[in-house]
Amino acid sequence: MEKKQQREQTIRFVIYLLILLPLMLQRDITPNNELKYLSIADESLRDGHFFTMYNHGEVYADKPPLYIWIVIFFKWLLGSHNTFILALFSLIPAFVTLAVFNRWCGKELNDKYMIAAELAMMTTVYFIGGAIVLRMDMLMTMFITLAMFTFWRIYKGDERKRLKILFPLYIFMAIFSKGPVGIMIPLLCIPVFLLIEGEFKSIGRYWGWRTWLILALLCGGWWLGVWLEGGKEYLHNLLFHQTVNRAVDSFHHKAPFWYYGYTIWYAMGPWSLLTIPVIVWALIKKMKMSTLVKFMLSVAGSFLLIMSIVSSKLAIYIMPIFTFITYPAFILLQNSGKPRFAEGARKVVTYGAAGFLTIFFIAGLIIPRFNYRIGFRDAAREALEVAQANSITRFGYYDLRSAENMDVYLGTGLEEISKDEFNAPRSLLSPGEGIIIFHKNENGIVTFKTVK
């Protein structure tokens, strides 16, 4: 990519950051995932375990530790959780992912179509959502993108040793970010592409002894740390319960085979209404495709098939292939031979994306008015003031999902209160004691009552 294009790309990324800044700074975090990760990090720091994770004493082997390590590091560095800094570990990987695809597809897309593809990705529902939430999905997406781009460079003849080391390193970092999905795209989709191209015999060039050795050493070091901290039971949970069991007969997020057949339309919305039909049209018309387009579409198609077979499903699980659908769609649109339609569709994306980004900016300005419906922060801070004024040290919650993670705000644990105890809370107290109980009022808003 030329220096002028790089400067313009940097300017666009700064504009995206400024647009999303109010939302990132003022939005409360969600209790079920984001607040949970902060609570897990606090517990890890408090109890001194870093390879094995626990959520209020219960094993949490659902995710590898990389993202939790990031949360732990900044809590240790700053003394408290800074959700804006943590959100940057989603937004910056999103920018890296787009920058890689801009460079990757730069020879096949002219500037205006490349910018349109970038804008379409930046305003895709789950992509922009994944770019600002406190989760590890965008980290994994970035590392998968880097791994696949590195494969492509080797495939096109770049035999530098550095790339052959980076390839398995990026794969490991994808695994270390989110788990086995991180290896599924490179391990399963690359052979599919080579098979389509009649080059399957060259598989050892990418998945040779060096790749497997580096992965074995890195994974082995991680698993050794898990075994030393959590024993063989935790290691078994991590390697089998959270992988094989989820794949075959999931205990979590179980969905039918056709799940992604309809969720992809809203997960990639609104531009799925353009990109997917363009790809289908090109396939039906047997339009001539470059090797790059065939590679990206083979990655997207084979991964969708694989993930459809896996029992555990969520729409965000397929986010790593959104770029592998969007960018080739714009290449096909540019080369469609229908310039009037193609030019019209670029204009729609450009103006539409500008509209969506404006909506996100406005949402960031007014989001504080709705934080009481999003998370627990406001209720917890108000309750903490009441507790300090009344010398109350006990907190509880009734019929409130994930309320135990409010210990991030309160600095102490919460007790789960039964219905009978909620209706007669004084039975919980000794003379001179008090308790604050969080619950939802008749309007579904989180509030609390003070009993003393």
C-alpha distance (Angstrom), angle and dihedral (degrees) to the residues before:
residue distance angle dihedral
M1 . . .
E2 3.81 . .
K3 3.81 120.9 .
K4 3.81 92.0 -112.1
Q5 3.82 91.0 54.0
Q6 3.80 90.2 47.0
R7 3.81 91.3 52.3
E8 3.81 91.5 48.8
Q9 3.81 90.5 47.5
T10 3.81 90.8 50.9
I11 3.81 90.4 50.2
R12 3.82 90.5 51.9
F13 3.81 91.3 49.6
V14 3.82 90.4 50.8
I15 3.81 89.2 50.9
Y16 3.83 90.4 50.8
L17 3.81 89.1 50.6
L18 3.79 92.6 50.3
I19 3.80 91.3 48.3
L20 3.80 92.5 50.6
L21 3.81 95.2 39.0
P22 3.84 97.4 90.9
L23 3.81 90.5 49.9
M24 3.81 92.8 47.2
L25 3.81 93.2 47.6
Q26 3.80 100.0 42.7
R27 3.81 106.7 31.4
D28 3.79 118.3 104.9
I29 3.79 113.8 -130.5
T30 3.78 122.8 -113.2
P31 3.83 117.7 -104.4
N32 3.82 99.4 -140.7
N33 3.80 98.9 61.5
E34 3.80 116.1 -4.4
L35 3.81 96.9 45.3
K36 3.80 89.5 41.9
Y37 3.81 91.3 59.0
L38 3.81 90.5 52.3
S39 3.80 90.7 49.4
I40 3.82 91.4 49.0
A41 3.81 89.8 50.7
D42 3.81 91.3 50.1
E43 3.79 90.5 51.0
S44 3.78 91.0 48.5
L45 3.81 91.9 51.4
R46 3.80 92.3 45.2
D47 3.80 96.1 48.0
G48 3.80 98.2 34.0
H49 3.81 102.3 -122.6
F50 3.79 119.9 129.8
F51 3.81 109.0 165.9
T52 3.80 95.1 46.8
M53 3.79 120.8 52.7
Y54 3.79 130.5 -153.3
N55 3.78 133.7 -174.0
H56 3.80 108.4 -151.1
G57 3.77 91.7 -28.4
E58 3.80 95.8 -46.3
V59 3.80 119.2 114.3
Y60 3.79 112.9 -101.6
A61 3.80 105.6 -167.8
D62 3.81 93.7 145.5
K63 3.81 93.2 105.7
P64 3.81 136.0 29.8
P65 3.80 115.2 -109.8
L66 3.83 103.6 -109.7
Y67 3.81 97.4 98.7
I68 3.81 92.5 40.5
W69 3.82 87.8 52.0
I70 3.80 89.0 55.9
V71 3.81 90.3 51.1
I72 3.82 90.7 46.7
F73 3.81 92.9 49.3
F74 3.79 95.3 52.9
K75 3.81 92.8 43.2
W76 3.81 87.9 53.4
L77 3.81 92.6 44.3
L78 3.80 98.5 44.8
G79 3.79 101.4 27.3
S80 3.80 92.4 -125.5
H81 3.78 139.4 43.7
N82 3.80 115.1 -82.4
T83 3.79 105.7 -164.1
F84 3.82 93.4 -170.4
I85 3.82 92.2 59.0
L86 3.80 90.4 45.5
A87 3.82 90.2 50.5
L88 3.81 88.5 56.6
F89 3.80 87.1 66.3
S90 3.79 86.1 67.1
L91 3.81 99.4 37.1
I92 3.82 97.4 47.2
P93 3.84 92.4 49.9
A94 3.82 87.4 50.9
F95 3.81 89.6 54.0
V96 3.82 91.2 46.7
T97 3.82 90.0 50.8
L98 3.81 91.7 51.9
A99 3.81 92.4 44.0
V100 3.81 90.8 53.0
F101 3.81 92.3 50.1
N102 3.80 91.8 46.3
R103 3.79 88.9 54.2
W104 3.80 92.9 40.7
C105 3.80 95.3 51.3
G106 3.81 96.7 31.0
K107 3.80 93.8 104.8
E108 3.82 92.4 53.4
L109 3.80 100.2 38.8
N110 3.77 124.9 59.8
D111 3.81 116.9 -136.7
K112 3.79 99.1 -92.7
Y113 3.81 94.4 48.7
M114 3.80 91.5 45.0
I115 3.80 91.0 52.1
A116 3.81 89.5 46.8
A117 3.82 90.3 52.3
E118 3.81 90.1 48.5
L119 3.81 91.9 48.8
A120 3.79 90.8 47.8
M121 3.81 90.2 53.4
M122 3.79 93.5 44.2
T123 3.80 90.6 54.2
T124 3.80 97.0 40.5
V125 3.81 105.7 121.0
Y126 3.79 100.6 -123.3
F127 3.80 95.0 34.1
I128 3.80 96.0 55.5
G129 3.79 88.6 39.9
G130 3.79 90.7 51.9
A131 3.81 88.9 48.3
I132 3.82 94.5 63.0
V133 3.81 106.6 30.1
L134 3.81 123.8 93.7
R135 3.78 96.7 -110.6
M136 3.80 139.3 112.0
D137 3.83 97.7 -122.7
M138 3.80 96.2 96.1
L139 3.79 91.6 46.6
M140 3.80 89.0 56.1
T141 3.82 90.9 45.5
M142 3.80 90.3 53.6
F143 3.81 94.2 49.7
I144 3.82 92.5 46.2
T145 3.81 89.1 50.3
L146 3.81 91.4 49.9
A147 3.82 90.9 47.6
M148 3.79 93.3 50.6
F149 3.81 93.3 44.8
T150 3.80 88.9 50.6
F151 3.81 89.9 51.0
W152 3.80 89.3 51.0
R153 3.79 92.5 52.3
I154 3.81 90.5 51.3
Y155 3.81 90.4 45.5
K156 3.80 89.9 53.6
G157 3.79 91.2 54.7
D158 3.82 107.4 -87.0
E159 3.81 101.0 138.0
R160 3.79 98.3 175.4
K161 3.79 112.3 144.9
R162 3.79 90.7 -133.0
L163 3.82 91.4 65.3
K164 3.80 91.9 49.5
I165 3.81 88.9 55.4
L166 3.80 94.4 43.0
F167 3.81 92.5 52.1
P168 3.85 96.0 66.6
L169 3.82 90.9 33.9
Y170 3.82 91.5 58.7
I171 3.81 89.9 45.7
F172 3.79 90.9 52.7
M173 3.81 91.6 48.6
A174 3.82 88.9 51.8
I175 3.82 89.5 51.8
F176 3.81 90.6 44.4
S177 3.82 89.4 52.1
K178 3.80 101.0 51.2
G179 3.80 112.1 -9.1
P180 3.82 135.3 -110.4
V181 3.83 94.6 -8.9
G182 3.80 84.5 72.3
I183 3.80 91.8 68.0
M184 3.81 98.6 34.4
I185 3.82 96.9 78.7
P186 3.83 97.2 49.2
L187 3.81 95.4 36.5
L188 3.79 98.7 45.5
C189 3.82 106.1 23.3
I190 3.81 98.6 48.6
P191 3.84 92.7 58.9
V192 3.82 89.6 48.4
F193 3.80 90.5 54.8
L194 3.82 92.7 45.8
L195 3.80 89.2 49.4
I196 3.82 91.1 52.2
E197 3.80 90.0 49.6
G198 3.81 92.5 46.7
E199 3.80 91.3 -117.4
F200 3.79 101.3 109.5
K201 3.82 91.6 126.2
S202 3.81 88.6 68.7
I203 3.82 91.7 64.2
G204 3.81 91.3 107.2
R205 3.79 89.2 63.4
Y206 3.82 88.5 70.3
W207 3.79 104.2 20.6
G208 3.80 96.7 40.2
W209 3.78 132.4 132.0
R210 3.82 93.8 -75.1
T211 3.81 93.1 56.2
W212 3.79 93.7 47.3
L213 3.82 93.2 43.9
I214 3.82 93.5 52.8
L215 3.81 91.3 46.1
A216 3.81 91.2 47.5
L217 3.80 92.8 50.3
L218 3.81 94.5 47.2
C219 3.81 95.9 42.8
G220 3.79 90.4 42.3
G221 3.80 91.5 54.9
W222 3.81 90.9 49.3
W223 3.80 94.1 47.2
L224 3.79 91.4 46.6
G225 3.79 89.2 55.9
V226 3.81 89.5 49.4
W227 3.81 92.1 49.8
L228 3.81 93.5 48.0
E229 3.82 92.0 49.9
G230 3.79 103.7 33.6
G231 3.79 105.6 18.7
K232 3.79 129.2 -132.6
E233 3.81 93.0 -53.8
Y234 3.80 93.2 62.3
L235 3.82 91.0 42.5
H236 3.80 90.7 51.9
N237 3.80 89.6 49.8
L238 3.80 90.8 51.3
L239 3.79 98.1 44.7
F240 3.81 102.1 36.0
H241 3.80 114.1 12.4
Q242 3.82 93.2 47.6
T243 3.82 94.7 41.5
V244 3.80 116.7 25.2
N245 3.81 95.6 31.2
R246 3.80 92.6 47.4
A247 3.78 91.3 48.5
V248 3.82 98.0 47.0
D249 3.81 105.7 32.3
S250 3.77 109.5 -5.2
F251 3.78 123.3 -146.2
H252 3.80 88.6 -164.9
H253 3.84 132.1 49.7
K254 3.80 93.8 -5.5
A255 3.81 113.0 -177.6
P256 3.84 138.3 164.0
F257 3.81 125.9 -92.3
W258 3.82 94.1 -99.5
Y259 3.83 94.3 52.5
Y260 3.81 95.8 110.2
G261 3.78 91.0 45.4
Y262 3.79 89.1 77.4
T263 3.82 104.6 19.5
I264 3.80 92.7 60.2
W265 3.81 89.4 66.1
Y266 3.79 94.2 62.9
A267 3.82 96.8 28.9
M268 3.82 88.9 58.3
G269 3.78 92.5 33.8
P270 2.90 141.1 170.7
W271 3.80 94.3 17.0
S272 3.81 94.2 44.9
L273 3.81 83.4 82.5
L274 3.81 87.0 66.4
T275 3.81 107.3 28.5
I276 3.80 100.8 46.1
P277 3.85 95.1 47.1
V278 3.83 90.1 47.8
I279 3.82 90.5 53.9
V280 3.82 92.6 45.5
W281 3.82 90.4 48.1
A282 3.83 91.2 50.2
L283 3.80 91.2 50.2
I284 3.80 93.3 48.0
K285 3.81 91.5 47.8
K286 3.83 89.4 46.2
M287 3.77 87.9 -128.5
K288 3.79 115.3 -168.0
M289 3.80 109.1 -100.1
S290 3.78 131.0 -165.6
T291 3.79 119.3 -121.5
L292 3.80 89.0 -106.8
V293 3.81 92.8 55.8
K294 3.80 91.0 46.7
F295 3.79 89.9 50.1
M296 3.79 94.8 50.5
L297 3.79 94.1 44.9
S298 3.80 91.8 47.1
V299 3.81 88.6 52.7
A300 3.81 91.9 49.8
G301 3.81 95.1 44.4
S302 3.80 97.5 44.9
F303 3.81 92.8 45.0
L304 3.81 91.9 50.2
L305 3.81 89.1 51.5
I306 3.80 92.9 48.0
M307 3.81 93.2 47.1
S308 3.80 90.2 47.8
I309 3.80 89.5 57.8
V310 3.82 92.1 49.1
S311 3.82 110.9 90.6
S312 3.82 98.6 -139.0
K313 3.81 111.3 71.7
L314 3.78 138.6 174.4
A315 3.79 126.4 160.6
I316 3.80 91.8 -121.2
Y317 3.83 90.4 59.5
I318 3.81 90.0 76.3
M319 3.82 95.3 49.0
P320 3.85 92.2 106.1
I321 3.83 90.4 70.2
F322 3.80 98.3 47.5
T323 3.80 90.1 94.3
F324 3.82 89.7 46.3
I325 3.81 86.9 60.6
T326 3.80 101.9 37.3
Y327 3.81 101.8 48.0
P328 3.84 97.1 47.3
A329 3.81 88.2 46.0
F330 3.80 89.4 59.2
I331 3.80 91.4 46.0
L332 3.81 88.5 53.6
L333 3.79 90.8 45.1
Q334 3.80 91.1 52.3
N335 3.81 91.6 48.3
S336 3.81 96.1 39.5
G337 3.80 95.7 107.9
K338 3.80 89.0 -126.6
P339 3.81 101.9 101.6
R340 3.81 97.2 170.7
F341 3.78 92.9 53.8
A342 3.81 92.4 41.4
E343 3.80 93.3 49.6
G344 3.80 91.1 47.1
A345 3.82 91.4 50.5
R346 3.81 91.8 50.1
K347 3.80 90.7 52.9
V348 3.82 90.9 48.5
V349 3.82 91.0 53.3
T350 3.81 93.2 45.7
Y351 3.78 96.3 49.4
G352 3.78 93.1 36.9
A353 3.80 92.1 51.3
A354 3.80 90.4 49.3
G355 3.80 88.3 52.9
F356 3.80 93.6 49.1
L357 3.80 92.5 47.7
T358 3.81 89.2 50.7
I359 3.81 88.9 53.0
F360 3.81 90.2 51.4
F361 3.80 90.6 50.6
I362 3.80 92.4 50.7
A363 3.81 90.1 45.5
G364 3.81 88.7 55.7
L365 3.80 90.7 54.6
I366 3.81 95.4 50.8
I367 3.82 100.0 33.2
P368 3.85 94.7 98.3
R369 3.82 88.4 69.8
F370 3.81 89.9 61.2
N371 3.80 101.7 37.9
Y372 3.80 90.4 101.5
R373 3.81 86.8 67.1
I374 3.80 95.1 45.3
G375 3.79 105.8 49.9
F376 3.79 148.8 -12.0
R377 3.81 102.1 -98.7
D378 3.80 99.9 100.9
A379 3.81 94.6 42.8
A380 3.81 91.6 46.7
R381 3.80 94.4 50.1
E382 3.79 92.4 47.9
A383 3.80 90.7 47.6
L384 3.80 91.0 49.1
E385 3.81 90.4 55.7
V386 3.80 90.6 50.6
A387 3.80 91.0 46.9
Q388 3.81 92.9 51.5
A389 3.81 92.2 47.0
N390 3.83 91.2 51.2
S391 3.83 99.0 36.1
I392 3.81 91.8 -116.2
T393 3.79 117.2 157.9
R394 3.82 101.5 170.8
F395 3.79 124.5 86.9
G396 3.77 130.0 -178.5
Y397 3.78 140.7 171.0
Y398 3.77 135.3 -146.6
D399 3.81 126.1 -154.7
L400 3.81 92.4 -20.1
R401 3.79 119.1 133.4
S402 3.83 116.6 -129.9
A403 3.81 92.0 -2.2
E404 3.81 89.3 135.0
N405 3.82 87.3 73.8
M406 3.81 89.0 65.6
D407 3.80 85.5 89.3
V408 3.84 83.9 90.3
Y409 3.81 88.5 70.3
L410 3.80 99.6 31.9
G411 3.79 99.4 43.3
T412 3.78 91.2 -135.0
G413 3.79 139.6 69.1
L414 3.79 126.8 -88.8
E415 3.80 129.3 -135.2
E416 3.79 121.9 -132.0
I417 3.80 108.6 -124.0
S418 3.80 123.3 -150.5
K419 3.80 123.2 -136.2
D420 3.79 92.5 -104.5
E421 3.79 91.6 49.2
F422 3.81 91.1 47.4
N423 3.80 90.7 53.4
A424 3.82 92.1 45.8
P425 3.83 104.0 27.2
R426 3.79 96.6 162.4
S427 3.80 87.9 72.9
L428 3.81 85.9 71.5
L429 3.79 94.6 58.3
S430 3.74 137.2 84.1
P431 3.84 118.1 -149.3
G432 3.81 110.8 -67.4
E433 3.82 93.7 14.2
G434 3.77 128.3 120.8
I435 3.78 136.7 -168.2
I436 3.80 136.4 -165.1
I437 3.81 114.5 -145.5
F438 3.80 122.0 -161.6
H439 3.79 118.4 -148.6
K440 3.79 142.1 142.5
N441 3.78 120.1 -91.3
E442 3.79 125.2 -139.0
N443 3.82 90.0 -80.8
G444 3.79 92.6 55.2
I445 3.82 93.4 -108.5
V446 3.79 120.0 138.1
T447 3.78 112.0 -112.4
F448 3.79 137.6 145.6
K449 3.75 142.3 -132.8
T450 3.77 126.7 -143.0
V451 3.78 119.4 -137.6
K452 3.80 120.6 -173.0
